[in-house]
Amino acid sequence: MPEQHAPRPTPEQIERLPYRPCVGLMLLNSRGQVFVAQRVDVRGTAWQMPQGGIDPGESPREAAMRELKEEIGTDSAEILAESAHWHRYDLPAHLIPKVWGGKYRGQTQKWFALRFTGDDAEIDLEAHEQEFQAWCWADVDKLASMIVPFKRDVYDQVIDEFRPVVDRLRGGGAS
């Protein structure tokens, strides 16, 4: 039996929906490359950095480390930077009834830049409920072009904000 979804909301209904509180993770390797992964539930070649909701009573930092462990199977990382403000994006209207039970218009995200301290062999996309089917380390300058269009503005802002952290790693300096 096909999955049932709510009807597409009107623009007025969308305006009244809240944003889902979430964290986003820019996981960087020692060369300043960014971890990106391809979702299992999206057709095509859309990639994203790990992200996920903040549980009740959980701080954004706690959510960041939990999401890292759940989504990629390891929490071998240290937080290097936290975004100065919350970033948000709206889902395309046709996705609202299909995502998060139609309760949210999009996400508001606190972003973290993290340095991966483990070995690539630790990364296990099947360690928890699998969200990704493939992953790679990508050059930060190619990142925005790999992302679904409705998230690109947020990614551009996050890349700009964390560029100094990326540049320090690329140069081999400590953060």
N, C-alpha and C positions, 0 to 999 in steps of 0.2 A: 504494500500500500504506500503511495507516495506521501512524503512528509507534507503536512498541512501548515500553511503560513497565513498570517493575518492579511487582510487586504492592504494594498498600498495606501499609506496615510496621505491625507491632503496636506498642502503646504502649511495650513493653519495648525493642523495636528502636529506636524514636525516641529514647528516653532515652540510648541509647549513641552516637547520632550526634553529631558535633561541629558547631560553628557555623562558617560560612564567614567568614573575615576580609574586611572590606569597608570602603569609605569611603562617606560620604553627603555631599552638597553642597547647602548652602542658598545659592544664588546670588541676590544681591540687586541690584536696580537702584538708581539714585540716589534714588528715591522710597521705598525700603524695601519694595518689592514683591518677591515670591519667584518665581523661575522654577519652573514646574511643567510637566510634559509627560505626555501620554497614551500609554501603551505600545501598540505595534502588536500584541502577542500576548495582550491581555486584552480580553474583550468588556465592553461597558458604558462607564461614564464614570469609571473609576478613573484617577487621576492620581498622579504621584509626582515628588519631586525627583530629580535625577541621583544615581546610586549605582553602585558596581561593585567587583569584587574587587581585592584587593591581590596583585600578582604576586610570585613568589619574589625576594627580594633588594631589593624596592622598599619605600621608606618610605611611611607613610600620606600624607604631604604630596605625594610624587611621584605616588602613585596618584591622589590627588585631581585634580591638574592633568592627568594623562593621561586620566582618565575624563571630565573636562570636555570636553577636545578631541575624544575619541572620540564622546561622546554628543550633544554639541550643535554640534560643528564649530568651536569657537573656545576658546582658552584666555586670552582677554582678560579677566583677572580677577586680583584680589589677595586673598590670604587675610587675613581680618580677625581670625578667632578659630578656635580648635580646641576641641572638646568636652573637658571635664575628664576624662571617662571614656568607656569603650566602652559603647554601647547595643546591646541585642540583641532580636531578635524570633524567634518560632517560626513556621514555615510551617504552614498548616492541613494535617492529616494527608493529605488527598487530593492535595495538591500535591507532597508530598515525592518520590514516584516520578517526577514529571514535570520537576522543577527540579534542575539541577546533577547529573544522573545519579543522584539518590537518595542522594548522599553526605553531605548536610548536613540538619540539622533546621531550620535558619534561618540568620540572619546575625548576626555581632557587628560593629558599625560604629563607626568613629571619624568624627565629623562635623566639617565645616568650614563656617564662614560666609565667603562670598567676596563682594566688591564687583565687579560687572560693570563693566569699564572700556571696553568696546567699544560698538559700535552694533548695534541689533537686526538689521540687515541681515547681520551676520556669522554669525548663528545659522543653522546648516544641519544639519537632522536627518538628512540623507542623506550626510553627509560620510564616514561610516564605516559599519560594519554597522548599519543603521537599527534603533533600539530604540523610537523614538517616532514617532507619526503627527501629533501636534499639540502646540502649546505655548502658554503665555500667562504673563503676569505676574499673580500673584494677591496679594490682601491676606493678610497673615500670619494674620489672625484668621479667615479663611475656609478656610485651608489644610487643617486636620485633617479637615474635613467632605468634602473632595475625595478623600481617600486611602482605599485599601482598608482595611477594618476591622482586619485583623491587624497593620497597621503603625501604627495611630493612636496607640497608647501611646508608641511611640518618637518619633513626630512631635510629640506634646504635650510630651515631655521636651526635645526639641531646640528647639522654639519657645520654651519657658520659658528655656532656657539662653542662647539667642541673642537674646532680646527686647531687651536693652540695645543690641546692635549695630543691630538693626532700628530702634529708637527714635532712635538717633543719626542714621541715614540719613534717617528721616522728618523729623527736625528740621533737616536740612541741615548738620549738624555733621560734621566729619571724624572718622574712627575711628582 
